[in-house]
Amino acid sequence: MKLIVAATEAVTQDSEPTAAELAAIEAEMPVITAEVDLLDAQIAILDRVPTEVDERRLRRARRRLLDARTSLANRDTLGGAA
């Protein structure tokens, strides 16, 4: 029988994120925020029929997410010069 042991070295390293990793997270924050807003709008209508206001909220959240993703993709394509 083989024992399965977790590789604790890789998991429990006491290292801080690098400046590049923090910059990447910062660049993705508009997308993350837009995804959270969309998820909030979707959760709000899980147990009821969406009203017209709910539909508008969902459309706006989807549009903000699409804009944020497009902006991030364009920035990546242009090499971060946007």
VMD Tcl script that builds the backbone (N, CA, C; Angstrom):
set m [mol new atoms 246]
animate dup $m
set s [atomselect $m all]
$s set {name element resname resid chain x y z} {
  {N N MET 1 A 0.848 -1.174 0.000}
  {CA C MET 1 A 0.000 0.000 0.000}
  {C C MET 1 A 0.894 1.237 0.000}
  {N N LYS 2 A 0.550 2.202 -0.849}
  {CA C LYS 2 A 1.318 3.421 -0.968}
  {C C LYS 2 A 0.704 4.525 -0.111}
  {N N LEU 3 A 1.540 5.239 0.607}
  {CA C LEU 3 A 1.060 6.380 1.365}
  {C C LEU 3 A 1.063 7.613 0.475}
  {N N ILE 4 A 0.002 8.372 0.571}
  {CA C ILE 4 A -0.076 9.614 -0.184}
  {C C ILE 4 A 0.149 10.749 0.796}
  {N N VAL 5 A 1.198 11.517 0.570}
  {CA C VAL 5 A 1.552 12.601 1.464}
  {C C VAL 5 A 1.530 13.911 0.680}
  {N N ALA 6 A 0.925 14.924 1.280}
  {CA C ALA 6 A 0.862 16.231 0.615}
  {C C ALA 6 A 2.244 16.860 0.578}
  {N N ALA 7 A 2.507 17.549 -0.494}
  {CA C ALA 7 A 3.760 18.274 -0.633}
  {C C ALA 7 A 3.618 19.592 0.112}
  {N N THR 8 A 3.973 19.586 1.391}
  {CA C THR 8 A 3.741 20.767 2.222}
  {C C THR 8 A 4.693 21.901 1.909}
  {N N GLU 9 A 5.827 21.623 1.336}
  {CA C GLU 9 A 6.759 22.695 1.001}
  {C C GLU 9 A 6.145 23.695 0.027}
  {N N ALA 10 A 5.554 23.201 -1.033}
  {CA C ALA 10 A 4.984 24.076 -2.058}
  {C C ALA 10 A 3.759 24.821 -1.546}
  {N N VAL 11 A 3.033 24.204 -0.634}
  {CA C VAL 11 A 1.794 24.795 -0.163}
  {C C VAL 11 A 2.026 25.820 0.933}
  {N N THR 12 A 2.984 25.587 1.795}
  {CA C THR 12 A 3.135 26.432 2.973}
  {C C THR 12 A 4.346 27.362 2.922}
  {N N GLN 13 A 4.773 27.713 1.743}
  {CA C GLN 13 A 5.887 28.643 1.646}
  {C C GLN 13 A 5.480 29.995 2.209}
  {N N ASP 14 A 6.379 30.598 2.957}
  {CA C ASP 14 A 6.100 31.907 3.528}
  {C C ASP 14 A 6.651 32.998 2.629}
  {N N SER 15 A 6.168 33.056 1.422}
  {CA C SER 15 A 6.651 34.077 0.503}
  {C C SER 15 A 5.509 35.016 0.140}
  {N N GLU 16 A 5.853 36.249 -0.015}
  {CA C GLU 16 A 4.894 37.273 -0.394}
  {C C GLU 16 A 4.764 37.302 -1.917}
  {N N PRO 17 A 3.630 37.790 -2.414}
  {CA C PRO 17 A 3.511 37.928 -3.866}
  {C C PRO 17 A 4.523 38.947 -4.393}
  {N N THR 18 A 4.967 38.684 -5.584}
  {CA C THR 18 A 5.935 39.596 -6.191}
  {C C THR 18 A 5.212 40.843 -6.701}
  {N N ALA 19 A 5.983 41.839 -7.031}
  {CA C ALA 19 A 5.404 43.078 -7.575}
  {C C ALA 19 A 4.675 42.804 -8.886}
  {N N ALA 20 A 5.214 41.904 -9.691}
  {CA C ALA 20 A 4.570 41.559 -10.962}
  {C C ALA 20 A 3.237 40.860 -10.720}
  {N N GLU 21 A 3.176 39.968 -9.728}
  {CA C GLU 21 A 1.920 39.281 -9.414}
  {C C GLU 21 A 0.877 40.265 -8.894}
  {N N LEU 22 A 1.302 41.195 -8.042}
  {CA C LEU 22 A 0.375 42.204 -7.537}
  {C C LEU 22 A -0.115 43.124 -8.657}
  {N N ALA 23 A 0.758 43.446 -9.580}
  {CA C ALA 23 A 0.361 44.284 -10.719}
  {C C ALA 23 A -0.647 43.547 -11.602}
  {N N ALA 24 A -0.447 42.240 -11.782}
  {CA C ALA 24 A -1.386 41.449 -12.591}
  {C C ALA 24 A -2.757 41.389 -11.922}
  {N N ILE 25 A -2.772 41.224 -10.610}
  {CA C ILE 25 A -4.042 41.203 -9.877}
  {C C ILE 25 A -4.721 42.565 -9.986}
  {N N GLU 26 A -3.959 43.621 -9.828}
  {CA C GLU 26 A -4.507 44.982 -9.933}
  {C C GLU 26 A -5.088 45.232 -11.321}
  {N N ALA 27 A -4.419 44.732 -12.348}
  {CA C ALA 27 A -4.915 44.906 -13.718}
  {C C ALA 27 A -6.222 44.151 -13.939}
  {N N GLU 28 A -6.412 43.043 -13.232}
  {CA C GLU 28 A -7.609 42.227 -13.394}
  {C C GLU 28 A -8.746 42.632 -12.459}
  {N N MET 29 A -8.520 43.574 -11.555}
  {CA C MET 29 A -9.551 43.959 -10.595}
  {C C MET 29 A -10.852 44.455 -11.231}
  {N N PRO 30 A -10.829 45.235 -12.316}
  {CA C PRO 30 A -12.107 45.627 -12.923}
  {C C PRO 30 A -12.927 44.417 -13.399}
  {N N VAL 31 A -12.250 43.393 -13.908}
  {CA C VAL 31 A -12.949 42.179 -14.354}
  {C C VAL 31 A -13.511 41.436 -13.146}
  {N N ILE 32 A -12.726 41.321 -12.097}
  {CA C ILE 32 A -13.174 40.621 -10.891}
  {C C ILE 32 A -14.377 41.333 -10.289}
  {N N THR 33 A -14.311 42.645 -10.195}
  {CA C THR 33 A -15.420 43.428 -9.643}
  {C C THR 33 A -16.677 43.286 -10.500}
  {N N ALA 34 A -16.519 43.320 -11.804}
  {CA C ALA 34 A -17.662 43.164 -12.703}
  {C C ALA 34 A -18.267 41.767 -12.586}
  {N N GLU 35 A -17.427 40.753 -12.415}
  {CA C GLU 35 A -17.934 39.390 -12.243}
  {C C GLU 35 A -18.735 39.266 -10.944}
  {N N VAL 36 A -18.262 39.906 -9.882}
  {CA C VAL 36 A -18.974 39.883 -8.603}
  {C C VAL 36 A -20.315 40.596 -8.742}
  {N N ASP 37 A -20.339 41.723 -9.429}
  {CA C ASP 37 A -21.598 42.451 -9.642}
  {C C ASP 37 A -22.603 41.611 -10.422}
  {N N LEU 38 A -22.133 40.922 -11.459}
  {CA C LEU 38 A -23.024 40.058 -12.234}
  {C C LEU 38 A -23.540 38.913 -11.379}
  {N N LEU 39 A -22.664 38.323 -10.600}
  {CA C LEU 39 A -23.079 37.229 -9.718}
  {C C LEU 39 A -24.110 37.709 -8.702}
  {N N ASP 40 A -23.919 38.896 -8.150}
  {CA C ASP 40 A -24.894 39.470 -7.213}
  {C C ASP 40 A -26.255 39.636 -7.882}
  {N N ALA 41 A -26.264 40.125 -9.103}
  {CA C ALA 41 A -27.521 40.324 -9.828}
  {C C ALA 41 A -28.200 38.984 -10.112}
  {N N GLN 42 A -27.408 37.973 -10.448}
  {CA C GLN 42 A -27.976 36.656 -10.717}
  {C C GLN 42 A -28.529 36.011 -9.453}
  {N N ILE 43 A -27.821 36.165 -8.345}
  {CA C ILE 43 A -28.285 35.600 -7.078}
  {C C ILE 43 A -29.576 36.267 -6.634}
  {N N ALA 44 A -29.695 37.552 -6.883}
  {CA C ALA 44 A -30.881 38.296 -6.454}
  {C C ALA 44 A -32.161 37.768 -7.082}
  {N N ILE 45 A -32.064 37.152 -8.251}
  {CA C ILE 45 A -33.286 36.697 -8.936}
  {C C ILE 45 A -33.432 35.178 -8.932}
  {N N LEU 46 A -32.647 34.491 -8.131}
  {CA C LEU 46 A -32.726 33.032 -8.114}
  {C C LEU 46 A -34.097 32.511 -7.702}
  {N N ASP 47 A -34.717 33.137 -6.721}
  {CA C ASP 47 A -35.953 32.593 -6.161}
  {C C ASP 47 A -37.199 33.387 -6.536}
  {N N ARG 48 A -37.100 34.177 -7.577}
  {CA C ARG 48 A -38.271 34.943 -8.018}
  {C C ARG 48 A -38.189 35.229 -9.504}
  {N N VAL 49 A -39.296 35.649 -10.035}
  {CA C VAL 49 A -39.346 36.027 -11.439}
  {C C VAL 49 A -38.722 37.411 -11.572}
  {N N PRO 50 A -37.772 37.571 -12.492}
  {CA C PRO 50 A -37.105 38.878 -12.623}
  {C C PRO 50 A -38.072 39.967 -13.088}
  {N N THR 51 A -37.976 41.112 -12.456}
  {CA C THR 51 A -38.761 42.276 -12.871}
  {C C THR 51 A -37.994 43.006 -13.965}
  {N N GLU 52 A -38.588 44.053 -14.478}
  {CA C GLU 52 A -37.925 44.851 -15.509}
  {C C GLU 52 A -36.634 45.477 -14.956}
  {N N VAL 53 A -36.687 45.910 -13.712}
  {CA C VAL 53 A -35.498 46.487 -13.069}
  {C C VAL 53 A -34.405 45.431 -12.937}
  {N N ASP 54 A -34.800 44.204 -12.570}
  {CA C ASP 54 A -33.827 43.114 -12.479}
  {C C ASP 54 A -33.180 42.826 -13.832}
  {N N GLU 55 A -33.987 42.831 -14.871}
  {CA C GLU 55 A -33.470 42.595 -16.221}
  {C C GLU 55 A -32.456 43.669 -16.614}
  {N N ARG 56 A -32.775 44.923 -16.281}
  {CA C ARG 56 A -31.839 46.010 -16.575}
  {C C ARG 56 A -30.545 45.852 -15.788}
  {N N ARG 57 A -30.678 45.465 -14.522}
  {CA C ARG 57 A -29.492 45.267 -13.692}
  {C C ARG 57 A -28.608 44.161 -14.270}
  {N N LEU 58 A -29.231 43.073 -14.722}
  {CA C LEU 58 A -28.466 41.980 -15.336}
  {C C LEU 58 A -27.781 42.433 -16.622}
  {N N ARG 59 A -28.519 43.152 -17.471}
  {CA C ARG 59 A -27.924 43.644 -18.724}
  {C C ARG 59 A -26.743 44.558 -18.463}
  {N N ARG 60 A -26.923 45.469 -17.506}
  {CA C ARG 60 A -25.823 46.391 -17.192}
  {C C ARG 60 A -24.615 45.655 -16.631}
  {N N ALA 61 A -24.868 44.678 -15.775}
  {CA C ALA 61 A -23.760 43.911 -15.195}
  {C C ALA 61 A -23.029 43.117 -16.278}
  {N N ARG 62 A -23.788 42.521 -17.199}
  {CA C ARG 62 A -23.156 41.785 -18.309}
  {C C ARG 62 A -22.339 42.726 -19.194}
  {N N ARG 63 A -22.897 43.895 -19.452}
  {CA C ARG 63 A -22.200 44.876 -20.288}
  {C C ARG 63 A -20.917 45.365 -19.623}
  {N N ARG 64 A -20.978 45.631 -18.303}
  {CA C ARG 64 A -19.769 46.054 -17.574}
  {C C ARG 64 A -18.704 44.969 -17.593}
  {N N LEU 65 A -19.133 43.715 -17.450}
  {CA C LEU 65 A -18.181 42.605 -17.486}
  {C C LEU 65 A -17.552 42.485 -18.867}
  {N N LEU 66 A -18.351 42.589 -19.899}
  {CA C LEU 66 A -17.825 42.523 -21.262}
  {C C LEU 66 A -16.852 43.672 -21.530}
  {N N ASP 67 A -17.209 44.868 -21.084}
  {CA C ASP 67 A -16.312 46.017 -21.258}
  {C C ASP 67 A -14.998 45.819 -20.510}
  {N N ALA 68 A -15.077 45.304 -19.289}
  {CA C ALA 68 A -13.861 45.087 -18.494}
  {C C ALA 68 A -12.975 44.025 -19.132}
  {N N ARG 69 A -13.597 42.946 -19.611}
  {CA C ARG 69 A -12.812 41.895 -20.271}
  {C C ARG 69 A -12.182 42.403 -21.567}
  {N N THR 70 A -12.946 43.189 -22.324}
  {CA C THR 70 A -12.423 43.746 -23.566}
  {C C THR 70 A -11.256 44.680 -23.293}
  {N N SER 71 A -11.416 45.520 -22.297}
  {CA C SER 71 A -10.353 46.450 -21.933}
  {C C SER 71 A -9.090 45.705 -21.508}
  {N N LEU 72 A -9.247 44.668 -20.715}
  {CA C LEU 72 A -8.088 43.875 -20.277}
  {C C LEU 72 A -7.446 43.164 -21.450}
  {N N ALA 73 A -8.250 42.617 -22.344}
  {CA C ALA 73 A -7.687 41.919 -23.517}
  {C C ALA 73 A -6.954 42.898 -24.423}
  {N N ASN 74 A -7.518 44.082 -24.612}
  {CA C ASN 74 A -6.846 45.090 -25.436}
  {C C ASN 74 A -5.538 45.539 -24.800}
  {N N ARG 75 A -5.529 45.692 -23.495}
  {CA C ARG 75 A -4.317 46.098 -22.791}
  {C C ARG 75 A -3.258 45.019 -22.924}
  {N N ASP 76 A -3.666 43.738 -22.812}
  {CA C ASP 76 A -2.720 42.626 -22.980}
  {C C ASP 76 A -2.204 42.561 -24.401}
  {N N THR 77 A -3.084 42.803 -25.370}
  {CA C THR 77 A -2.686 42.750 -26.767}
  {C C THR 77 A -1.699 43.863 -27.107}
  {N N LEU 78 A -1.926 45.025 -26.508}
  {CA C LEU 78 A -1.049 46.159 -26.779}
  {C C LEU 78 A 0.210 46.149 -25.908}
  {N N GLY 79 A 0.367 45.104 -25.112}
  {CA C GLY 79 A 1.549 44.994 -24.268}
  {C C GLY 79 A 1.497 45.874 -23.040}
  {N N GLY 80 A 0.296 46.166 -22.554}
  {CA C GLY 80 A 0.147 46.974 -21.349}
  {C C GLY 80 A 0.305 48.452 -21.578}
  {N N ALA 81 A 0.314 48.892 -22.816}
  {CA C ALA 81 A 0.531 50.308 -23.110}
  {C C ALA 81 A -0.758 51.111 -23.169}
  {N N ALA 82 A -1.886 50.499 -22.864}
  {CA C ALA 82 A -3.150 51.215 -22.966}
  {C C ALA 82 A -3.455 52.035 -21.745}
}
mol reanalyze $m
mol bondsrecalc $m
mol representation Tube
mol addrep $m
